[in-house]
Amino acid sequence: MKKPKVQKNKSIRKNVHPLHIQELPAKYFPRNTKAKDYRNELARMMNNLRYTNEKIQYSAQLCVFTIKCITRKRGFKPSLPESFRLVEEFVYHYENFCFRLFVFREKVLKFINAVLPVGFEKDRDVKIQFMLVNPVVKQAKLVSLIREFDNKKDLGKVIEDRHSLTHKLYYGKTFDHYLRPKNIESKKVKDFKQWCKDWERKISNRAKLTEKSIYVISKMNHDITSKIIKYRDSLKKK
């Protein structure tokens, strides 16, 4: 009796779990480049960003709870020095995240330049504005992924905040170290309560921003790998 023929499922490849950058097979790494080094650095950076985000989320919850308690008539009443200490701790973790995300962006660009024939010989020439118009980057369909770093709803806003925190926070006069809203002249209780709510919102919004950023770069990690594989495989067919 003949065995029935087993049809090969052509869609198996599509159902494979997406690879991380750190799982990119060795055959896709060109010789005599820093691609593997950048790959390893990106893997460490992803872990550091996740860890820093956890610190931000815990810190934000403590800040929001403490600020809420300031205007309560009953229950726990936080001391002002402790309240500012908690906000300072949040700002420290958030600034750390902003800096790490900026470095992550630069490393992603250098990794793409090293693993694909983009053409920039020196790292200092690998700039986001040049990568966005590069023919190889366009052919590999990586432009939309790189543009995510300019998205003001998440990654772009965090990178923008990096500039504010690095330059305005310590040297400027318009950026408040504790992320407080502008001072209010009114002495009414309801106005002060609203001011506190606005302060809470400034902190919680930034915590939401880092949480969203982690989701975006995690997805980016998978998407970049799949696009690199598709592009390099397409070169072999030519």
N, CA, C and O of each residue as an XYZ file, in Angstrom:
952
protein
N       0.846     -1.200      0.000
C       0.000      0.000      0.000
C       0.881      1.250      0.000
O       1.784      1.382      0.827
N       0.615      2.153     -0.921
C       1.411      3.376     -1.031
C       1.099      4.341      0.101
O      -0.049      4.525      0.505
N       2.183      4.954      0.599
C       2.004      5.969      1.645
C       1.508      7.268      1.015
O       1.996      7.690     -0.034
N       0.539      7.889      1.664
C       0.040      9.160      1.104
C       1.141     10.220      1.103
O       1.936     10.301      2.039
N       1.177     11.027      0.048
C       2.175     12.090     -0.044
C       1.854     13.197      0.959
O       0.718     13.651      1.096
N       2.892     13.596      1.635
C       2.731     14.690      2.608
C       3.091     15.991      1.926
O       4.216     16.174      1.462
N       2.129     16.890      1.869
C       2.370     18.179      1.222
C       3.153     19.095      2.151
O       2.846     19.229      3.335
N       4.168     19.715      1.579
C       4.951     20.663      2.374
C       4.155     21.939      2.588
O       3.572     22.496      1.658
N       4.147     22.376      3.807
C       3.414     23.601      4.137
C       4.309     24.805      3.877
O       5.260     25.063      4.615
N       3.996     25.518      2.838
C       4.800     26.671      2.458
C       4.667     27.832      3.442
O       5.471     28.764      3.427
N       3.655     27.768      4.288
C       3.421     28.881      5.225
C       4.114     28.671      6.563
O       3.994     29.493      7.472
N       4.862     27.529      6.681
C       5.528     27.237      7.959
C       6.470     28.379      8.340
O       6.522     28.777      9.504
N       7.211     28.905      7.370
C       8.168     29.980      7.615
C       7.496     31.189      8.248
O       8.068     31.847      9.116
N       6.261     31.477      7.798
C       5.549     32.636      8.300
C       5.117     32.451      9.744
O       4.953     33.430     10.472
N       4.933     31.222     10.162
C       4.445     30.964     11.512
C       5.567     30.800     12.537
O       5.313     30.634     13.730
N       6.839     30.849     12.043
C       7.964     30.723     12.963
C       7.993     31.931     13.899
O       7.727     33.058     13.481
N       8.320     31.681     15.173
C       8.383     32.770     16.148
C       9.419     33.792     15.684
O      10.529     33.407     15.315
N       9.087     35.082     15.693
C      10.022     36.098     15.207
C      11.333     36.091     15.985
O      11.345     35.926     17.205
N      12.433     36.271     15.265
C      13.747     36.258     15.891
C      14.083     37.620     16.484
O      13.694     38.659     15.950
N      14.815     37.597     17.603
C      15.380     38.816     18.146
C      16.670     39.116     17.394
O      17.215     38.251     16.707
N      17.154     40.345     17.527
C      18.423     40.709     16.909
C      19.537     39.784     17.384
O      20.394     39.377     16.599
N      19.519     39.451     18.690
C      20.577     38.605     19.249
C      20.491     37.157     18.763
O      21.411     36.373     18.994
N      19.383     36.795     18.088
C      19.217     35.437     17.554
C      19.483     35.359     16.049
O      19.302     34.305     15.439
N      19.907     36.458     15.461
C      20.180     36.481     14.027
C      21.286     35.473     13.708
O      22.373     35.559     14.279
N      21.027     34.510     12.797
C      22.028     33.474     12.477
C      23.351     34.059     12.007
O      23.384     35.123     11.390
N      24.436     33.362     12.300
C      25.795     33.837     12.011
C      26.018     34.099     10.521
O      26.822     34.957     10.155
N      25.305     33.360      9.657
C      25.538     33.498      8.207
C      25.154     34.879      7.672
O      25.560     35.256      6.572
N      24.375     35.629      8.448
C      23.944     36.954      7.991
C      24.903     38.064      8.414
O      24.680     39.231      8.091
N      25.969     37.708      9.134
C      26.925     38.717      9.582
C      28.104     38.794      8.613
O      28.809     37.801      8.432
N      28.333     39.942      7.990
C      29.493     40.087      7.090
C      30.802     39.991      7.887
O      30.847     40.297      9.078
N      31.836     39.568      7.214
C      33.146     39.496      7.869
C      33.763     40.885      7.992
O      33.438     41.805      7.241
N      34.660     41.003      8.963
C      35.427     42.243      9.161
C      34.547     43.469      9.398
O      34.852     44.564      8.926
N      33.457     43.272     10.133
C      32.617     44.400     10.550
C      32.357     44.279     12.054
O      32.682     43.270     12.680
N      31.769     45.325     12.607
C      31.442     45.331     14.035
C      30.013     44.844     14.294
O      29.480     45.035     15.388
N      29.397     44.221     13.299
C      27.988     43.833     13.394
C      27.697     42.967     14.626
O      26.718     43.207     15.333
N      28.537     41.970     14.882
C      28.297     41.089     16.034
C      28.457     41.841     17.351
O      27.709     41.612     18.302
N      29.435     42.738     17.397
C      29.635     43.549     18.609
C      28.421     44.427     18.874
O      27.965     44.546     20.012
N      27.897     45.044     17.808
C      26.714     45.890     17.961
C      25.505     45.051     18.372
O      24.689     45.479     19.188
N      25.400     43.851     17.795
C      24.307     42.945     18.141
C      24.321     42.639     19.640
O      23.279     42.673     20.294
N      25.501     42.341     20.177
C      25.631     42.027     21.600
C      25.325     43.242     22.480
O      24.704     43.122     23.536
N      25.770     44.400     22.026
C      25.512     45.630     22.787
C      24.017     45.950     22.814
O      23.488     46.383     23.838
N      23.346     45.735     21.692
C      21.901     45.991     21.625
C      21.131     45.067     22.567
O      20.157     45.482     23.195
N      21.571     43.822     22.659
C      20.926     42.869     23.570
C      21.061     43.338     25.018
O      20.101     43.274     25.787
N      22.253     43.809     25.388
C      22.459     44.322     26.749
C      21.630     45.576     26.989
O      21.067     45.765     28.067
N      21.563     46.425     25.977
C      20.806     47.675     26.117
C      19.308     47.419     26.310
O      18.648     48.105     27.091
N      18.781     46.421     25.588
C      17.369     46.073     25.746
C      17.085     45.670     27.192
O      16.093     46.104     27.777
N      17.945     44.850     27.758
C      17.768     44.437     29.158
C      17.860     45.626     30.104
O      17.086     45.726     31.055
N      18.805     46.528     29.845
C      18.970     47.706     30.696
C      17.759     48.628     30.616
O      17.328     49.189     31.624
N      17.216     48.781     29.416
C      16.027     49.628     29.239
C      14.823     49.035     29.961
O      14.057     49.762     30.594
N      14.653     47.723     29.869
C      13.541     47.067     30.574
C      13.688     47.244     32.090
O      12.718     47.540     32.788
N      14.905     47.059     32.580
C      15.162     47.194     34.020
C      14.900     48.626     34.485
O      14.282     48.846     35.527
N      15.376     49.599     33.701
C      15.170     51.006     34.059
C      13.696     51.364     34.024
O      13.219     52.134     34.857
N      12.969     50.803     33.056
C      11.525     51.057     32.979
C      10.800     50.521     34.219
O       9.872     51.159     34.717
N      11.216     49.362     34.712
C      10.618     48.819     35.931
C      10.819     49.789     37.096
O       9.901     50.027     37.881
N      12.022     50.342     37.199
C      12.316     51.319     38.246
C      11.418     52.550     38.111
O      10.937     53.097     39.103
N      11.205     52.969     36.872
C      10.354     54.133     36.599
C       8.920     53.868     37.033
O       8.292     54.719     37.663
N       8.396     52.683     36.698
C       7.000     52.372     37.023
C       6.773     52.332     38.535
O       5.783     52.869     39.032
N       7.691     51.694     39.263
C       7.566     51.649     40.724
C       7.663     53.063     41.310
O       6.870     53.453     42.167
N       8.636     53.803     40.834
C       8.882     55.155     41.347
C       7.695     56.073     41.060
O       7.308     56.879     41.907
N       7.121     55.949     39.867
C       5.975     56.784     39.490
C       4.776     56.528     40.405
O       4.088     57.464     40.811
N       4.533     55.257     40.725
C       3.412     54.918     41.608
C       3.587     55.553     42.987
O       2.627     56.055     43.572
N       4.802     55.529     43.494
C       5.073     56.145     44.799
C       4.865     57.662     44.744
O       4.315     58.256     45.670
N       5.310     58.273     43.653
C       5.157     59.724     43.491
C       3.683     60.120     43.414
O       3.244     61.052     44.088
N       2.930     59.407     42.590
C       1.506     59.730     42.414
C       0.754     59.563     43.729
O      -0.063     60.409     44.092
N       1.028     58.475     44.440
C       0.381     58.253     45.744
C       0.717     59.379     46.718
O      -0.163     59.889     47.411
N       1.983     59.762     46.770
C       2.428     60.795     47.710
C       1.805     62.146     47.391
O       1.361     62.856     48.293
N       1.771     62.504     46.112
C       1.187     63.799     45.716
C      -0.311     63.812     46.002
O      -0.848     64.838     46.419
N      -0.992     62.690     45.784
C      -2.424     62.606     46.108
C      -2.657     62.874     47.596
O      -3.622     63.536     47.981
N      -1.751     62.346     48.422
C      -1.918     62.469     49.886
C      -1.706     63.895     50.387
O      -2.157     64.239     51.480
N      -1.027     64.722     49.604
C      -0.736     66.091     50.040
C      -2.015     66.877     50.308
O      -2.085     67.663     51.252
N      -3.035     66.656     49.459
C      -4.268     67.450     49.565
C      -5.374     66.747     50.362
O      -6.473     67.286     50.492
N      -5.098     65.563     50.891
C      -6.116     64.850     51.659
C      -6.241     65.432     53.068
O      -5.252     65.833     53.682
N      -7.474     65.467     53.560
C      -7.707     65.983     54.908
C      -7.418     64.918     55.963
O      -7.042     65.234     57.092
N      -7.595     63.666     55.584
C      -7.374     62.579     56.529
C      -6.382     61.560     55.963
O      -6.072     61.544     54.772
N      -5.905     60.715     56.871
C      -5.001     59.657     56.439
C      -3.551     60.096     56.406
O      -3.152     61.059     57.061
N      -2.783     59.369     55.632
C      -1.340     59.591     55.583
C      -1.002     60.966     55.033
O      -1.558     61.395     54.022
N      -0.078     61.660     55.711
C       0.392     62.968     55.271
C       1.909     62.895     55.064
O       2.661     62.818     56.035
N       2.354     62.918     53.823
C       3.798     62.821     53.576
C       4.521     64.111     53.937
O       3.951     65.195     53.822
N       5.750     64.002     54.364
C       6.552     65.196     54.612
C       7.021     65.760     53.277
O       7.222     65.007     52.324
N       7.194     67.057     53.197
C       7.620     67.675     51.939
C       9.005     67.193     51.488
O       9.189     66.915     50.303
N       9.985     67.085     52.398
C      11.290     66.579     51.959
C      11.202     65.180     51.353
O      11.873     64.886     50.364
N      10.376     64.316     51.947
C      10.224     62.955     51.427
C       9.538     62.973     50.061
O       9.891     62.200     49.170
N       8.561     63.857     49.906
C       7.850     63.969     48.625
C       8.813     64.364     47.506
O       8.793     63.782     46.422
N       9.648     65.351     47.782
C      10.611     65.800     46.770
C      11.688     64.746     46.517
O      12.177     64.613     45.395
N      12.052     64.007     47.545
C      13.041     62.942     47.364
C      12.518     61.876     46.408
O      13.256     61.381     45.556
N      11.242     61.525     46.555
C      10.644     60.513     45.681
C      10.576     60.995     44.235
O      10.828     60.224     43.309
N      10.235     62.272     44.041
C      10.175     62.817     42.684
C      11.577     62.889     42.084
O      11.767     62.606     40.902
N      12.545     63.264     42.897
C      13.935     63.293     42.430
C      14.384     61.920     41.947
O      15.076     61.793     40.937
N      13.975     60.895     42.690
C      14.320     59.518     42.318
C      13.672     59.141     40.988
O      14.295     58.492     40.148
N      12.417     59.551     40.804
C      11.728     59.283     39.533
C      12.457     59.965     38.380
O      12.702     59.348     37.344
N      12.804     61.242     38.561
C      13.487     61.999     37.511
C      14.832     61.351     37.173
O      15.229     61.304     36.009
N      15.521     60.859     38.185
C      16.807     60.180     37.968
C      16.626     58.968     37.044
O      17.377     58.797     36.084
N      15.628     58.133     37.341
C      15.395     56.935     36.520
C      14.916     57.321     35.117
O      15.304     56.698     34.129
N      14.070     58.351     35.040
C      13.547     58.765     33.730
C      14.664     59.336     32.863
O      14.742     59.040     31.670
N      15.520     60.148     33.459
C      16.655     60.708     32.716
C      17.570     59.584     32.233
O      18.083     59.628     31.115
N      17.766     58.597     33.070
C      18.575     57.438     32.716
C      17.980     56.724     31.503
O      18.704     56.330     30.588
N      16.648     56.561     31.503
C      15.957     55.890     30.398
C      16.117     56.706     29.107
O      16.395     56.150     28.044
N      15.940     58.019     29.210
C      16.057     58.893     28.033
C      17.438     58.776     27.404
O      17.568     58.669     26.184
N      18.460     58.797     28.237
C      19.830     58.701     27.736
C      20.081     57.339     27.085
O      20.671     57.255     26.008
N      19.626     56.277     27.750
C      19.838     54.922     27.233
C      19.102     54.714     25.909
O      19.617     54.044     25.013
N      17.899     55.288     25.779
C      17.147     55.135     24.533
C      17.846     55.855     23.383
O      17.875     55.356     22.258
N      18.408     57.025     23.669
C      19.143     57.763     22.639
C      20.345     56.936     22.163
O      20.591     56.828     20.962
N      21.086     56.356     23.105
C      22.241     55.525     22.754
C      21.785     54.280     21.991
O      22.463     53.832     21.066
N      20.633     53.722     22.382
C      20.069     52.560     21.693
C      19.789     52.904     20.233
O      20.095     52.116     19.338
N      19.208     54.081     19.989
C      18.932     54.507     18.614
C      20.217     54.559     17.790
O      20.268     54.049     16.671
N      21.252     55.180     18.357
C      22.518     55.302     17.631
C      23.125     53.932     17.336
O      23.711     53.715     16.275
N      22.975     53.010     18.289
C      23.538     51.672     18.113
C      22.754     50.874     17.061
O      23.342     50.095     16.310
N      21.442     51.065     17.005
C      20.622     50.399     15.982
C      21.068     50.837     14.592
O      21.205     50.012     13.689
N      21.293     52.128     14.426
C      21.725     52.645     13.127
C      23.087     52.068     12.727
O      23.300     51.700     11.572
N      23.998     51.994     13.690
C      25.328     51.444     13.410
C      25.264     49.948     13.098
O      26.019     49.447     12.264
N      24.361     49.244     13.769
C      24.178     47.817     13.508
C      23.681     47.597     12.080
O      24.199     46.741     11.364
N      22.684     48.364     11.673
C      22.143     48.248     10.308
C      23.239     48.540      9.287
O      23.369     47.835      8.286
N      24.028     49.586      9.546
C      25.115     49.955      8.633
C      26.157     48.848      8.521
O      26.745     48.640      7.459
N      26.381     48.130      9.642
C      27.404     47.075      9.659
C      26.921     45.764      9.057
O      27.699     45.045      8.430
N      25.643     45.449      9.244
C      25.137     44.151      8.804
C      24.639     44.171      7.359
O      24.535     43.126      6.717
N      24.330     45.379      6.850
C      23.899     45.530      5.455
C      24.893     46.411      4.705
O      25.604     47.196      5.331
N      24.958     46.300      3.373
C      25.908     47.116      2.602
C      25.419     48.562      2.428
O      25.222     49.038      1.310
N      25.232     49.236      3.551
C      24.716     50.615      3.520
C      25.751     51.570      2.950
O      25.421     52.459      2.166
N      27.025     51.379      3.353
C      28.081     52.144      2.693
C      28.860     53.129      3.532
O      29.859     53.668      3.057
N      28.446     53.389      4.767
C      29.193     54.333      5.602
C      30.374     53.602      6.250
O      30.184     52.635      6.988
N      31.583     54.068      5.971
C      32.779     53.391      6.476
C      33.097     53.769      7.920
O      33.670     52.967      8.658
N      32.734     54.967      8.324
C      33.044     55.431      9.683
C      31.749     55.607     10.485
O      30.734     56.067      9.961
N      31.808     55.232     11.754
C      30.626     55.326     12.623
C      30.095     56.747     12.730
O      28.887     56.961     12.831
N      30.998     57.712     12.708
C      30.548     59.107     12.886
C      29.694     59.602     11.712
O      28.986     60.603     11.823
N      29.776     58.879     10.582
C      28.974     59.260      9.408
C      27.567     58.651      9.444
O      26.714     59.004      8.630
N      27.332     57.739     10.388
C      26.030     57.062     10.463
C      25.060     57.958     11.242
O      24.986     57.897     12.469
N      24.333     58.773     10.516
C      23.367     59.702     11.112
C      21.965     59.339     10.643
O      21.784     58.834      9.534
N      20.980     59.596     11.486
C      19.609     59.199     11.164
C      19.124     59.852      9.880
O      18.431     59.211      9.089
N      19.478     61.127      9.654
C      19.005     61.813      8.444
C      19.593     61.208      7.177
O      18.954     61.230      6.125
N      20.814     60.664      7.269
C      21.431     60.023      6.100
C      20.885     58.612      5.884
O      20.722     58.163      4.750
N      20.606     57.925      6.987
C      20.075     56.558      6.886
C      18.689     56.548      6.253
O      18.350     55.623      5.514
N      17.893     57.562      6.536
C      16.523     57.605      6.020
C      16.452     57.751      4.499
O      15.446     57.395      3.886
N      17.516     58.272      3.892
C      17.508     58.468      2.431
C      18.449     57.498      1.723
O      18.635     57.579      0.509
N      19.040     56.583      2.486
C      19.976     55.628      1.889
C      19.231     54.587      1.047
O      18.233     54.033      1.507
N      19.698     54.309     -0.180
C      19.009     53.355     -1.075
C      18.882     51.946     -0.493
O      17.834     51.314     -0.627
N      19.946     51.448      0.155
C      19.904     50.092      0.719
C      18.901     50.015      1.864
O      18.161     49.038      1.982
N      18.876     51.037      2.699
C      17.915     51.087      3.813
C      16.490     51.091      3.268
O      15.599     50.455      3.832
N      16.284     51.806      2.176
C      14.955     51.841      1.545
C      14.593     50.480      0.959
O      13.471     50.005      1.129
N      15.544     49.858      0.270
C      15.289     48.546     -0.340
C      14.999     47.480      0.718
O      14.208     46.565      0.489
N      15.644     47.608      1.868
C      15.424     46.646      2.962
C      14.152     46.963      3.747
O      13.791     46.244      4.679
N      13.481     48.043      3.364
C      12.220     48.471      3.991
C      12.384     48.749      5.498
O      11.560     48.363      6.327
N      13.482     49.430      5.799
C      13.777     49.758      7.192
C      13.484     51.221      7.536
O      13.612     51.628      8.691
N      13.093     52.006      6.533
C      12.870     53.437      6.764
C      11.774     53.686      7.801
O      11.944     54.502      8.706
N      10.655     52.983      7.665
C       9.539     53.192      8.597
C       9.927     52.842     10.029
O       9.456     53.472     10.976
N      10.791     51.830     10.186
C      11.242     51.442     11.527
C      12.151     52.511     12.122
O      12.036     52.843     13.302
N      13.048     53.047     11.310
C      13.950     54.092     11.793
C      13.165     55.357     12.149
O      13.501     56.066     13.098
N      12.108     55.625     11.364
C      11.283     56.811     11.641
C      10.583     56.731     13.002
O      10.164     57.753     13.545
N      10.458     55.528     13.547
C       9.842     55.380     14.867
C      10.582     56.207     15.924
O       9.985     56.643     16.909
N      11.866     56.416     15.715
C      12.651     57.191     16.682
C      12.289     58.672     16.653
O      12.668     59.422     17.552
N      11.557     59.095     15.622
C      11.115     60.489     15.535
C       9.650     60.659     15.929
O       9.135     61.778     15.937
N       8.982     59.561     16.254
C       7.561     59.603     16.605
C       7.372     60.307     17.944
O       7.810     59.808     18.981
N       6.715     61.475     17.918
C       6.577     62.289     19.127
C       5.593     61.694     20.136
O       5.451     62.211     21.244
N       4.911     60.605     19.755
C       3.981     59.959     20.695
C       4.705     59.021     21.654
O       4.171     58.678     22.709
N       5.920     58.602     21.294
C       6.655     57.695     22.189
C       8.159     57.931     22.096
O       8.689     58.768     22.827
N       8.857     57.219     21.221
C      10.313     57.289     21.195
C      10.834     58.702     20.943
O      11.781     59.147     21.592
N      10.212     59.399     20.001
C      10.657     60.756     19.679
C      10.507     61.707     20.853
O      11.353     62.576     21.063
N       9.435     61.548     21.620
C       9.207     62.393     22.791
C      10.249     62.115     23.867
O      10.744     63.044     24.505
N      10.586     60.839     24.073
C      11.595     60.476     25.082
C      12.949     61.063     24.689
O      13.655     61.610     25.536
N      13.314     60.953     23.415
C      14.598     61.490     22.948
C      14.598     63.008     23.034
O      15.629     63.615     23.325
N      13.451     63.621     22.783
C      13.321     65.076     22.933
C      13.503     65.476     24.393
O      14.147     66.482     24.691
N      12.930     64.682     25.306
C      13.077     64.942     26.737
C      14.527     64.808     27.178
O      14.963     65.480     28.112
N      15.268     63.942     26.507
C      16.695     63.784     26.839
C      17.410     65.120     26.726
O      18.225     65.475     27.577
N      17.094     65.861     25.663
C      17.718     67.176     25.464
C      17.323     68.129     26.594
O      18.162     68.852     27.132
N      16.046     68.119     26.942
C      15.562     69.004     28.005
C      16.203     68.664     29.346
O      16.627     69.549     30.089
N      16.268     67.368     29.643
C      16.815     66.930     30.922
C      18.322     67.177     30.995
O      18.844     67.544     32.048
N      19.012     66.977     29.888
C      20.464     67.126     29.885
C      20.895     68.587     29.922
O      21.847     68.944     30.616
N      20.189     69.431     29.171
C      20.617     70.824     29.040
C      19.788     71.806     29.874
O      20.344     72.649     30.579
N      18.457     71.695     29.792
C      17.616     72.666     30.474
C      17.482     72.384     31.966
O      17.367     73.306     32.775
N      17.498     71.097     32.323
C      17.245     70.714     33.707
C      18.258     71.341     34.654
O      17.898     71.818     35.730
N      19.519     71.339     34.254
C      20.557     71.825     35.152
C      21.053     73.228     34.814
O      21.612     73.918     35.667
N      20.844     73.648     33.562
C      21.376     74.938     33.164
C      20.299     75.941     32.753
O      20.561     77.139     32.645
N      19.106     75.446     32.528
C      18.027     76.332     32.085
C      17.187     76.863     33.235
O      17.331     76.434     34.380
N      16.318     77.791     32.915
C      15.465     78.410     33.923
C      13.995     78.037     33.746
O      13.178     78.297     34.630
N      13.657     77.432     32.613
C      12.251     77.150     32.324
C      11.860     75.707     32.604
O      10.672     75.387     32.633
N      12.847     74.821     32.812
C      12.552     73.397     33.031
C      12.713     73.081     34.502
O      13.800     73.238     35.057
N      11.637     72.635     35.141
C      11.653     72.400     36.585
C      12.235     71.034     36.911
O      11.864     70.033     36.297
N      13.145     70.992     37.874
C      13.829     69.756     38.246
C      12.865     68.695     38.777
O      13.123     67.498     38.647
N      11.755     69.134     39.376
C      10.786     68.204     39.968
C       9.558     67.990     39.079
O       8.562     67.407     39.506
N       9.647     68.469     37.841
C       8.556     68.295     36.864
C       7.247     68.923     37.326
O       6.170     68.478     36.929
N       7.332     69.950     38.160
C       6.113     70.594     38.650
C       5.510     71.501     37.584
O       6.233     72.035     36.743
N       4.194     71.679     37.613
C       3.555     72.650     36.708
C       3.997     74.064     37.091
O       4.671     74.261     38.102
N       3.613     75.032     36.278
C       3.948     76.423     36.594
C       3.287     76.841     37.900
O       2.206     76.362     38.241
N       3.944     77.735     38.623
C       3.403     78.204     39.896
C       2.052     78.878     39.704
O       1.798     79.521     38.686
N       1.192     78.717     40.707
C      -0.123     79.352     40.658
C      -0.159     80.494     41.672
O       0.387     80.390     42.770
N      -0.801     81.561     41.284
C      -0.906     82.722     42.177
C      -2.111     82.605     43.101
O      -2.137     83.215     44.170
N      -3.101     81.828     42.697
C      -4.305     81.664     43.502
C      -4.009     80.904     44.796
O      -3.170     80.003     44.818
N      -4.697     81.270     45.856
C      -4.544     80.595     47.149
C      -5.746     79.714     47.478
O      -5.868     79.200     48.590
N      -6.637     79.546     46.490
C      -7.820     78.721     46.700
C      -7.429     77.245     46.751
O      -6.541     76.792     46.029
N      -8.125     76.503     47.633
C      -7.823     75.093     47.815
C      -8.053     74.310     46.526
O      -7.244     73.453     46.168
N      -9.151     74.598     45.825
C      -9.476     73.853     44.603
C      -8.407     74.055     43.520
O      -8.122     73.146     42.741
N      -7.823     75.255     43.484
C      -6.771     75.526     42.499
C      -5.491     74.767     42.848
O      -4.782     74.283     41.966
N      -5.208     74.672     44.141
C      -4.030     73.928     44.579
C      -4.207     72.439     44.298
O      -3.257     71.764     43.900
N      -5.432     71.921     44.505
C      -5.714     70.517     44.211
C      -5.520     70.230     42.724
O      -4.971     69.195     42.347
N      -5.976     71.161     41.887
C      -5.809     70.987     40.440
C      -4.331     71.014     40.069
O      -3.888     70.263     39.200
N      -3.578     71.874     40.724
C      -2.135     71.963     40.488
C      -1.454     70.636     40.833
O      -0.573     70.174     40.108
N      -1.871     70.035     41.938
C      -1.321     68.736     42.343
C      -1.685     67.638     41.339
O      -0.872     66.764     41.037
N      -2.916     67.698     40.828
C      -3.337     66.723     39.820
C      -2.497     66.853     38.551
O      -2.115     65.862     37.928
N      -2.220     68.112     38.187
C      -1.380     68.337     37.001
C       0.028     67.801     37.219
O       0.662     67.297     36.293
N       0.507     67.915     38.446
C       1.840     67.386     38.793
C       1.846     65.853     38.684
O       2.774     65.255     38.138
N       0.800     65.247     39.213
C       0.652     63.785     39.091
C       0.681     63.364     37.629
O       1.350     62.402     37.250
N      -0.067     64.116     36.813
C      -0.208     63.775     35.401
C       1.135     63.855     34.669
O       1.438     63.019     33.818
N       1.934     64.870     35.012
C       3.239     65.021     34.366
C       4.123     63.798     34.631
O       4.871     63.358     33.759
N       4.024     63.269     35.827
C       4.827     62.107     36.189
C       4.254     60.827     35.578
O       4.984     60.037     34.980
N       2.947     60.629     35.733
C       2.333     59.392     35.225
C       2.408     59.315     33.697
O       2.560     58.224     33.147
N       2.304     60.449     33.008
C       2.402     60.443     31.547
C       3.781     60.008     31.069
O       3.917     59.319     30.058
N       4.792     60.421     31.812
C       6.141     60.013     31.432
C       6.366     58.524     31.712
O       7.091     57.850     30.980
N       5.743     58.026     32.767
C       5.833     56.586     33.053
C       5.139     55.790     31.947
O       5.629     54.739     31.535
N       4.002     56.289     31.470
C       3.296     55.629     30.369
C       4.143     55.676     29.095
O       4.130     54.746     28.288
N       4.871     56.767     28.934
C       5.714     56.958     27.752
C       6.827     55.915     27.691
O       7.097     55.355     26.628
N       7.467     55.656     28.820
C       8.546     54.660     28.818
C       7.995     53.248     28.636
O       8.626     52.408     27.995
N       6.814     52.989     29.203
C       6.184     51.678     29.026
C       5.855     51.441     27.553
O       6.082     50.349     27.030
N       5.322     52.459     26.887
C       5.005     52.357     25.459
C       6.292     52.201     24.642
O       6.327     51.451     23.666
N       7.333     52.906     25.042
C       8.608     52.835     24.319
C       9.200     51.431     24.366
O       9.767     50.961     23.380
N       9.071     50.762     25.505
C       9.568     49.393     25.627
C       8.841     48.480     24.645
O       9.458     47.625     24.010
N       7.541     48.664     24.524
C       6.755     47.857     23.577
C       7.229     48.114     22.140
O       7.395     47.178     21.358
N       7.445     49.385     21.803
C       7.831     49.747     20.435
C       9.198     49.181     20.073
O       9.362     48.614     18.993
N      10.191     49.327     20.965
C      11.526     48.838     20.617
C      11.604     47.313     20.664
O      12.442     46.719     19.986
N      10.741     46.672     21.454
C      10.705     45.206     21.451
C      10.184     44.697     20.110
O      10.711     43.732     19.556
N       9.150     45.350     19.596
C       8.609     44.992     18.282
C       9.634     45.313     17.188
O       9.804     44.557     16.232
N      10.302     46.441     17.354
C      11.330     46.848     16.403
C      12.451     45.814     16.341
O      12.977     45.517     15.269
N      12.804     45.274     17.492
C      13.834     44.238     17.588
C      13.514     43.067     16.654
O      14.388     42.569     15.944
N      12.237     42.632     16.667
C      11.823     41.526     15.798
C      11.781     41.953     14.333
O      12.268     41.241     13.455
N      11.194     43.122     14.081
C      10.967     43.561     12.705
C      12.277     43.814     11.954
O      12.406     43.464     10.781
N      13.245     44.423     12.641
C      14.535     44.686     11.998
C      15.194     43.371     11.575
O      15.730     43.260     10.473
N      15.146     42.379     12.466
C      15.765     41.088     12.166
C      15.133     40.432     10.943
O      15.840     39.946     10.061
N      13.809     40.417     10.891
C      13.124     39.780      9.761
C      13.406     40.501      8.448
O      13.530     39.860      7.405
N      13.510     41.822      8.489
C      13.768     42.586      7.273
C      15.210     42.398      6.798
O      15.474     42.379      5.595
N      16.135     42.261      7.740
C      17.527     42.000      7.376
C      17.638     40.636      6.689
O      18.316     40.494      5.671
N      16.964     39.643      7.259
C      16.985     38.294      6.681
C      16.394     38.303      5.268
O      16.969     37.718      4.350
N      15.258     38.959      5.098
C      14.611     39.013      3.777
C      15.501     39.713      2.753
O      15.615     39.265      1.611
N      16.126     40.803      3.164
C      16.970     41.553      2.219
C      18.199     40.740      1.835
O      18.535     40.641      0.655
N      18.876     40.152      2.833
C      20.082     39.385      2.535
C      19.756     38.156      1.707
O      20.531     37.786      0.824
N      18.611     37.507      1.975
C      18.194     36.348      1.176
C      17.890     36.751     -0.270
O      18.156     36.000     -1.209
N      17.327     37.948     -0.426
C      16.985     38.416     -1.779
C      18.232     38.661     -2.618
O      18.189     38.525     -3.841
N      19.360     39.027     -1.968
C      20.597     39.250     -2.707
C      21.164     37.944     -3.253
O      21.798     37.925     -4.309
N      20.931     36.853     -2.526
C      21.436     35.539     -2.956
C      20.701     35.040     -4.200
O      21.266     34.297     -5.002
N      19.442     35.451     -4.360
C      18.639     34.985     -5.485
C      19.005     35.690     -6.790
O      18.691     35.211     -7.880
N      19.674     36.835     -6.659
C      19.989     37.603     -7.873
C      21.182     37.007     -8.622
O      21.580     37.529     -9.663
